[in-house]
Amino acid sequence: MVRYQLGPRNPDHRKMVGIFAVYGGSAKRNPRGSDLVSLGGIMGFCNLCIKMAYFTYILQSKKDGSYYIGSTLNIEERVKRHNAGKERYSSRGIPWQLVCWEQFETRSEAYKREMEIKGHKSRAYIERLISLQNSAE
């Protein structure tokens, strides 16, 4: 599966992503800027476009029980970075476990929610969010 970045296409300039199943080929952008792509020699139009989702997430350290709140485009990769020690602040709490997340359409919405959660400065508030999400599942 290859993700092919199409860039801003809609009026509010949110990025769109086309997802193509590729069997022995590669996705290439048409030099004229259209959404025509070559998939291993087969030409076709990108007709499967989805908006990218942004996330606000809460991690809990298995080491000391502390919480880390952040926002990202790719939760899976972000958790891997935290657990690999590539993030300065969170390196002290390795290993981290994803305990709660919320999805948003834009980066600014996800960041605003991150700042809202951090603004409460309350462990009880974070634990309430986690228990609400767990009870909804």
C-alpha positions in Angstrom: 0.0 0.0 0.0 1.5 3.3 -1.0 0.2 6.7 0.2 0.4 9.3 -2.5 0.3 12.9 -1.4 -1.9 15.0 -3.7 -1.5 18.3 -1.9 -4.1 21.1 -1.4 -7.1 20.5 -3.6 -10.1 21.8 -1.7 -11.0 25.4 -0.9 -9.7 25.3 2.7 -6.4 23.8 1.5 -6.5 20.6 3.7 -4.3 18.0 2.2 -5.9 15.0 0.5 -4.4 11.5 0.3 -5.0 8.9 -2.4 -4.4 5.3 -1.4 -3.3 2.9 -4.1 -2.6 -0.8 -4.0 0.6 -1.3 -5.8 1.8 -4.6 -7.1 5.4 -4.3 -8.3 5.0 -0.7 -9.4 5.3 2.7 -7.9 3.0 5.7 -7.8 4.3 8.8 -9.7 2.9 12.3 -10.0 2.1 13.4 -13.5 4.4 16.3 -14.4 1.4 18.3 -15.6 0.2 18.3 -12.0 -3.0 16.3 -12.5 -3.9 13.3 -10.4 -3.0 10.9 -13.1 -0.6 8.3 -11.8 1.4 5.4 -13.1 1.1 2.2 -11.2 3.7 -0.2 -12.6 2.9 0.9 -16.1 -0.9 1.0 -15.7 -2.4 4.5 -16.0 -5.4 5.6 -13.9 -7.0 8.5 -12.1 -7.0 8.9 -8.3 -10.6 8.4 -7.5 -10.2 7.4 -3.9 -9.3 10.5 -1.9 -9.7 10.9 1.8 -9.0 13.7 4.2 -6.1 13.2 6.6 -7.1 12.8 10.2 -5.2 14.5 13.1 -5.2 13.1 16.6 -4.8 14.3 20.2 -3.4 11.4 22.2 -2.5 10.5 25.8 0.3 8.2 26.7 0.9 6.6 30.0 4.4 5.6 31.2 4.6 2.0 32.3 7.7 3.0 34.2 6.3 5.6 36.6 2.6 6.1 35.7 3.0 9.6 34.4 1.0 11.0 31.4 2.1 12.6 28.2 -0.3 14.6 26.0 0.4 15.4 22.4 -1.1 15.7 18.9 0.0 14.1 15.6 -1.0 13.0 12.2 0.2 9.4 12.7 -0.4 7.9 16.2 1.4 4.6 15.6 4.6 6.3 14.4 4.5 8.9 17.2 4.2 6.2 19.9 7.2 4.4 18.3 9.2 7.6 18.4 8.4 8.1 22.1 9.3 4.6 22.9 12.6 4.8 20.9 13.7 7.7 23.0 13.7 10.1 20.1 11.5 12.7 22.0 13.5 14.6 24.6 10.8 15.1 27.2 9.2 11.7 27.1 12.5 9.7 27.0 12.5 9.6 30.8 9.2 7.6 31.0 9.9 4.8 28.5 8.0 2.5 27.8 4.9 4.4 26.9 1.4 3.0 26.3 -1.4 4.7 24.3 -4.3 5.0 26.6 -6.6 7.6 25.0 -7.0 9.4 21.7 -9.4 11.7 19.9 -9.6 12.3 16.1 -10.0 15.7 14.4 -10.2 17.0 10.8 -7.5 19.7 11.2 -4.2 20.0 12.9 -5.3 23.2 14.6 -8.3 21.4 16.2 -6.1 18.6 17.5 -3.6 21.1 18.9 -6.4 23.2 20.5 -7.6 20.0 22.2 -4.1 19.2 23.3 -3.7 22.6 24.9 -7.2 22.3 26.5 -6.3 19.0 28.2 -2.9 20.4 29.3 -4.6 23.5 30.6 -6.6 21.6 33.2 -3.3 20.5 34.8 -5.2 17.7 36.5 -4.4 14.0 36.7 -8.0 13.4 37.7 -9.3 15.1 34.5 -6.9 13.0 32.3 -8.0 9.8 34.1 -11.7 10.8 33.6 -11.0 11.2 29.8 -9.4 7.7 29.7 -12.2 6.0 31.6 -14.9 7.7 29.4 -13.1 6.4 26.3 -12.7 2.9 27.7 -16.4 2.8 28.7 -17.5 3.9 25.2 -15.5 1.0 23.6 
